[in-house]
Amino acid sequence: MYGASSDIHLFISGVFLGFGVAGAGVNAMVGAVGRAAPPAERTAAIAMLGMGSGVGVFLALPYTHLVMEGIGWQLSLIVLSATAMTMLPLAYFVRGQQAPAPLSKPQSLREALSEAFAHPSFWLLNAGFFVCGFHVVFYGTHLPAYVADQGLGNEVAVTALTVVGLGNLIGTYLAGQSARIIEKRIGLSLIYLGRAAVFLGFLFLPINATTIIILSGALGLLWLSTVPLTSALVATFFGPTWMTMLYGIVFFSHQVGSFLGVWMAGVVYDATRSYDAMWWISVALGLFAALVHWPIKERPVARLRLEAVGSAAG
């Protein structure tokens, strides 16, 4: 990206950024944490990953803004590359605890995929996480343009996105703890209903710097709070053995939503010179996601239930 001189260079850099997110993002860590944590603490443990990511977002936005202001956008990419390299030595300390050996023969990759693809609740989870990706990447990418379209300064967008990161710390922690009180599927439905309400605020409230920052803080509470609940449901359904791969499939759905959210927002704005239609689409998708999570059956598949019975009998 630093040396880009054509559109294709930017597209290639985007592909490599995608590989980076896939290999070093929260989704890559979920399986290791899911296997290491006892089932009763799994959701809260995964929430700690989301909080770590939230700290990164909270620090990265003002950090990047200051670097760009000081040395320009191009040189700032070199500084950000060097910053990202600090992950390499930290990766050495990551360890994935092996899941306990099942009573029956270990499940193969093909069997794990067949089991997941035949499970209706898995597809409902995919549909809901698609909406999550649509929401967060549309908002995170297009908020600066929306703020400028309202005649407000760049500092409003920077502050608003920083507030998203701060709210995310609180929301992700609360989501991890909520699994002790209510079912994870209900928690997810409430999160998406909350998002729909926030997006309605952009349509019906007077838009100024204060409103945008307050709405961003509210959305921050609902930002990555979906991750511990969604990933923990994957482990609830299928156990921790293939958790990283199966959550990766759900995260793929999230990324498809991310692409459509950021691309569609550009198309809609170019056609209408307004983001109003995107707010309405985001409201509708929030209601859709709240509905599809409600019928999820929050229990292990038959294979795990049989193993649990056999273990208890033994």
Contacts in CASP RR format, 6 or more apart in sequence:
PFRMAT RR
TARGET T0000
AUTHOR 0000-0000-0000
METHOD contacts of the structure
MODEL  1
MYGASSDIHLFISGVFLGFGVAGAGVNAMVGAVGRAAPPAERTAAIAMLG
MGSGVGVFLALPYTHLVMEGIGWQLSLIVLSATAMTMLPLAYFVRGQQAP
APLSKPQSLREALSEAFAHPSFWLLNAGFFVCGFHVVFYGTHLPAYVADQ
GLGNEVAVTALTVVGLGNLIGTYLAGQSARIIEKRIGLSLIYLGRAAVFL
GFLFLPINATTIIILSGALGLLWLSTVPLTSALVATFFGPTWMTMLYGIV
FFSHQVGSFLGVWMAGVVYDATRSYDAMWWISVALGLFAALVHWPIKERP
VARLRLEAVGSAAG
1 9 0 8 1.000
1 10 0 8 1.000
1 13 0 8 1.000
1 14 0 8 1.000
1 77 0 8 1.000
2 74 0 8 1.000
2 77 0 8 1.000
2 78 0 8 1.000
2 81 0 8 1.000
3 9 0 8 1.000
3 74 0 8 1.000
4 10 0 8 1.000
4 13 0 8 1.000
22 28 0 8 1.000
22 251 0 8 1.000
24 87 0 8 1.000
24 91 0 8 1.000
25 53 0 8 1.000
26 49 0 8 1.000
26 50 0 8 1.000
26 53 0 8 1.000
26 224 0 8 1.000
26 227 0 8 1.000
27 231 0 8 1.000
27 244 0 8 1.000
27 247 0 8 1.000
27 248 0 8 1.000
27 251 0 8 1.000
28 244 0 8 1.000
29 49 0 8 1.000
29 94 0 8 1.000
30 46 0 8 1.000
30 49 0 8 1.000
30 227 0 8 1.000
30 231 0 8 1.000
30 243 0 8 1.000
30 244 0 8 1.000
30 247 0 8 1.000
31 96 0 8 1.000
31 231 0 8 1.000
31 240 0 8 1.000
31 243 0 8 1.000
31 244 0 8 1.000
31 247 0 8 1.000
32 94 0 8 1.000
32 95 0 8 1.000
32 96 0 8 1.000
32 97 0 8 1.000
32 244 0 8 1.000
33 42 0 8 1.000
33 45 0 8 1.000
33 46 0 8 1.000
33 48 0 8 1.000
33 49 0 8 1.000
34 42 0 8 1.000
34 45 0 8 1.000
34 46 0 8 1.000
34 231 0 8 1.000
34 235 0 8 1.000
34 240 0 8 1.000
34 243 0 8 1.000
35 96 0 8 1.000
35 97 0 8 1.000
35 98 0 8 1.000
35 99 0 8 1.000
35 240 0 8 1.000
35 241 0 8 1.000
35 243 0 8 1.000
36 45 0 8 1.000
36 95 0 8 1.000
36 96 0 8 1.000
36 97 0 8 1.000
37 44 0 8 1.000
37 45 0 8 1.000
37 46 0 8 1.000
39 235 0 8 1.000
42 232 0 8 1.000
42 235 0 8 1.000
42 240 0 8 1.000
43 175 0 8 1.000
43 176 0 8 1.000
43 179 0 8 1.000
43 184 0 8 1.000
43 228 0 8 1.000
43 229 0 8 1.000
43 232 0 8 1.000
44 176 0 8 1.000
44 177 0 8 1.000
44 179 0 8 1.000
44 180 0 8 1.000
44 228 0 8 1.000
46 176 0 8 1.000
46 227 0 8 1.000
46 228 0 8 1.000
46 231 0 8 1.000
46 232 0 8 1.000
47 172 0 8 1.000
47 173 0 8 1.000
47 175 0 8 1.000
47 176 0 8 1.000
47 177 0 8 1.000
47 227 0 8 1.000
47 228 0 8 1.000
49 227 0 8 1.000
49 228 0 8 1.000
50 168 0 8 1.000
50 172 0 8 1.000
50 224 0 8 1.000
50 227 0 8 1.000
50 228 0 8 1.000
51 168 0 8 1.000
51 169 0 8 1.000
51 172 0 8 1.000
51 173 0 8 1.000
52 169 0 8 1.000
53 168 0 8 1.000
53 224 0 8 1.000
54 165 0 8 1.000
54 168 0 8 1.000
54 169 0 8 1.000
54 172 0 8 1.000
54 223 0 8 1.000
54 224 0 8 1.000
55 169 0 8 1.000
57 161 0 8 1.000
57 164 0 8 1.000
57 165 0 8 1.000
57 168 0 8 1.000
58 162 0 8 1.000
58 165 0 8 1.000
58 166 0 8 1.000
58 168 0 8 1.000
58 169 0 8 1.000
61 158 0 8 1.000
61 161 0 8 1.000
61 162 0 8 1.000
61 165 0 8 1.000
62 158 0 8 1.000
62 162 0 8 1.000
63 83 0 8 1.000
64 76 0 8 1.000
64 80 0 8 1.000
65 158 0 8 1.000
67 76 0 8 1.000
67 79 0 8 1.000
67 80 0 8 1.000
68 76 0 8 1.000
71 79 0 8 1.000
99 239 0 8 1.000
99 240 0 8 1.000
99 241 0 8 1.000
102 241 0 8 1.000
102 307 0 8 1.000
103 307 0 8 1.000
103 310 0 8 1.000
103 311 0 8 1.000
104 307 0 8 1.000
106 241 0 8 1.000
107 115 0 8 1.000
107 241 0 8 1.000
107 242 0 8 1.000
107 303 0 8 1.000
109 242 0 8 1.000
109 245 0 8 1.000
112 238 0 8 1.000
112 241 0 8 1.000
112 242 0 8 1.000
112 245 0 8 1.000
112 246 0 8 1.000
115 238 0 8 1.000
115 301 0 8 1.000
115 303 0 8 1.000
116 122 0 8 1.000
116 237 0 8 1.000
116 238 0 8 1.000
116 246 0 8 1.000
116 249 0 8 1.000
119 237 0 8 1.000
119 238 0 8 1.000
119 301 0 8 1.000
120 297 0 8 1.000
121 233 0 8 1.000
121 237 0 8 1.000
121 295 0 8 1.000
121 296 0 8 1.000
121 297 0 8 1.000
121 298 0 8 1.000
122 234 0 8 1.000
122 237 0 8 1.000
122 246 0 8 1.000
122 250 0 8 1.000
124 292 0 8 1.000
124 293 0 8 1.000
124 295 0 8 1.000
124 296 0 8 1.000
125 230 0 8 1.000
125 233 0 8 1.000
125 234 0 8 1.000
125 250 0 8 1.000
125 293 0 8 1.000
125 296 0 8 1.000
126 249 0 8 1.000
126 250 0 8 1.000
126 253 0 8 1.000
127 253 0 8 1.000
127 288 0 8 1.000
127 289 0 8 1.000
127 292 0 8 1.000
128 188 0 8 1.000
128 192 0 8 1.000
128 253 0 8 1.000
128 288 0 8 1.000
128 289 0 8 1.000
128 292 0 8 1.000
128 293 0 8 1.000
129 226 0 8 1.000
129 230 0 8 1.000
129 250 0 8 1.000
129 251 0 8 1.000
129 253 0 8 1.000
129 254 0 8 1.000
130 253 0 8 1.000
130 254 0 8 1.000
130 256 0 8 1.000
130 257 0 8 1.000
131 192 0 8 1.000
131 257 0 8 1.000
131 285 0 8 1.000
131 286 0 8 1.000
131 288 0 8 1.000
131 289 0 8 1.000
132 192 0 8 1.000
132 226 0 8 1.000
132 230 0 8 1.000
132 254 0 8 1.000
132 289 0 8 1.000
133 254 0 8 1.000
133 255 0 8 1.000
133 257 0 8 1.000
133 258 0 8 1.000
133 261 0 8 1.000
134 257 0 8 1.000
134 258 0 8 1.000
134 260 0 8 1.000
134 261 0 8 1.000
134 282 0 8 1.000
134 285 0 8 1.000
135 195 0 8 1.000
135 282 0 8 1.000
135 285 0 8 1.000
135 286 0 8 1.000
136 223 0 8 1.000
136 224 0 8 1.000
136 258 0 8 1.000
137 257 0 8 1.000
137 258 0 8 1.000
137 259 0 8 1.000
137 261 0 8 1.000
137 262 0 8 1.000
138 261 0 8 1.000
138 262 0 8 1.000
138 264 0 8 1.000
138 265 0 8 1.000
138 278 0 8 1.000
138 282 0 8 1.000
139 164 0 8 1.000
139 219 0 8 1.000
139 282 0 8 1.000
140 161 0 8 1.000
140 164 0 8 1.000
141 262 0 8 1.000
141 265 0 8 1.000
142 262 0 8 1.000
142 265 0 8 1.000
142 266 0 8 1.000
142 269 0 8 1.000
142 275 0 8 1.000
142 278 0 8 1.000
143 157 0 8 1.000
143 160 0 8 1.000
143 161 0 8 1.000
143 212 0 8 1.000
143 216 0 8 1.000
144 154 0 8 1.000
144 157 0 8 1.000
145 269 0 8 1.000
146 275 0 8 1.000
147 153 0 8 1.000
147 154 0 8 1.000
147 156 0 8 1.000
147 157 0 8 1.000
147 160 0 8 1.000
147 212 0 8 1.000
148 154 0 8 1.000
148 157 0 8 1.000
149 274 0 8 1.000
149 275 0 8 1.000
150 207 0 8 1.000
150 208 0 8 1.000
150 212 0 8 1.000
152 208 0 8 1.000
152 209 0 8 1.000
152 212 0 8 1.000
156 209 0 8 1.000
156 212 0 8 1.000
156 213 0 8 1.000
159 209 0 8 1.000
159 213 0 8 1.000
160 212 0 8 1.000
160 213 0 8 1.000
160 216 0 8 1.000
160 217 0 8 1.000
161 216 0 8 1.000
163 213 0 8 1.000
163 216 0 8 1.000
163 217 0 8 1.000
163 220 0 8 1.000
164 216 0 8 1.000
164 217 0 8 1.000
164 219 0 8 1.000
164 220 0 8 1.000
164 223 0 8 1.000
165 220 0 8 1.000
165 223 0 8 1.000
166 217 0 8 1.000
166 220 0 8 1.000
167 217 0 8 1.000
167 220 0 8 1.000
167 221 0 8 1.000
167 223 0 8 1.000
168 220 0 8 1.000
168 221 0 8 1.000
168 223 0 8 1.000
168 224 0 8 1.000
168 225 0 8 1.000
170 221 0 8 1.000
171 220 0 8 1.000
171 221 0 8 1.000
171 222 0 8 1.000
171 223 0 8 1.000
171 224 0 8 1.000
171 225 0 8 1.000
172 223 0 8 1.000
172 224 0 8 1.000
172 225 0 8 1.000
172 227 0 8 1.000
172 228 0 8 1.000
174 221 0 8 1.000
174 225 0 8 1.000
175 187 0 8 1.000
175 191 0 8 1.000
175 225 0 8 1.000
175 226 0 8 1.000
175 228 0 8 1.000
175 229 0 8 1.000
176 225 0 8 1.000
176 228 0 8 1.000
176 229 0 8 1.000
178 187 0 8 1.000
178 229 0 8 1.000
179 228 0 8 1.000
179 229 0 8 1.000
179 232 0 8 1.000
183 298 0 8 1.000
184 229 0 8 1.000
184 232 0 8 1.000
184 233 0 8 1.000
184 236 0 8 1.000
184 298 0 8 1.000
185 233 0 8 1.000
185 293 0 8 1.000
185 294 0 8 1.000
185 296 0 8 1.000
185 298 0 8 1.000
186 293 0 8 1.000
186 294 0 8 1.000
187 229 0 8 1.000
187 293 0 8 1.000
188 226 0 8 1.000
188 229 0 8 1.000
188 230 0 8 1.000
188 289 0 8 1.000
188 290 0 8 1.000
188 293 0 8 1.000
189 289 0 8 1.000
189 290 0 8 1.000
189 291 0 8 1.000
189 293 0 8 1.000
189 294 0 8 1.000
190 290 0 8 1.000
191 222 0 8 1.000
191 225 0 8 1.000
191 226 0 8 1.000
191 229 0 8 1.000
192 222 0 8 1.000
192 286 0 8 1.000
192 287 0 8 1.000
192 289 0 8 1.000
192 290 0 8 1.000
192 293 0 8 1.000
193 286 0 8 1.000
193 287 0 8 1.000
193 290 0 8 1.000
194 218 0 8 1.000
194 222 0 8 1.000
195 219 0 8 1.000
195 222 0 8 1.000
195 282 0 8 1.000
195 286 0 8 1.000
196 282 0 8 1.000
196 283 0 8 1.000
196 286 0 8 1.000
196 287 0 8 1.000
196 290 0 8 1.000
198 215 0 8 1.000
198 218 0 8 1.000
198 219 0 8 1.000
198 222 0 8 1.000
199 279 0 8 1.000
199 282 0 8 1.000
199 283 0 8 1.000
199 286 0 8 1.000
200 279 0 8 1.000
200 283 0 8 1.000
201 211 0 8 1.000
201 215 0 8 1.000
202 215 0 8 1.000
202 275 0 8 1.000
202 279 0 8 1.000
203 276 0 8 1.000
203 279 0 8 1.000
203 280 0 8 1.000
203 283 0 8 1.000
205 211 0 8 1.000
205 215 0 8 1.000
230 247 0 8 1.000
230 250 0 8 1.000
231 243 0 8 1.000
231 247 0 8 1.000
231 250 0 8 1.000
233 296 0 8 1.000
233 298 0 8 1.000
234 243 0 8 1.000
234 246 0 8 1.000
234 247 0 8 1.000
234 250 0 8 1.000
235 243 0 8 1.000
236 298 0 8 1.000
236 299 0 8 1.000
236 300 0 8 1.000
237 299 0 8 1.000
237 300 0 8 1.000
237 301 0 8 1.000
238 246 0 8 1.000
238 300 0 8 1.000
238 301 0 8 1.000
238 304 0 8 1.000
239 300 0 8 1.000
239 304 0 8 1.000
264 278 0 8 1.000
264 281 0 8 1.000
265 275 0 8 1.000
265 278 0 8 1.000
268 275 0 8 1.000
268 277 0 8 1.000
268 278 0 8 1.000
268 281 0 8 1.000
269 275 0 8 1.000
269 278 0 8 1.000
299 305 0 8 1.000
300 308 0 8 1.000
END
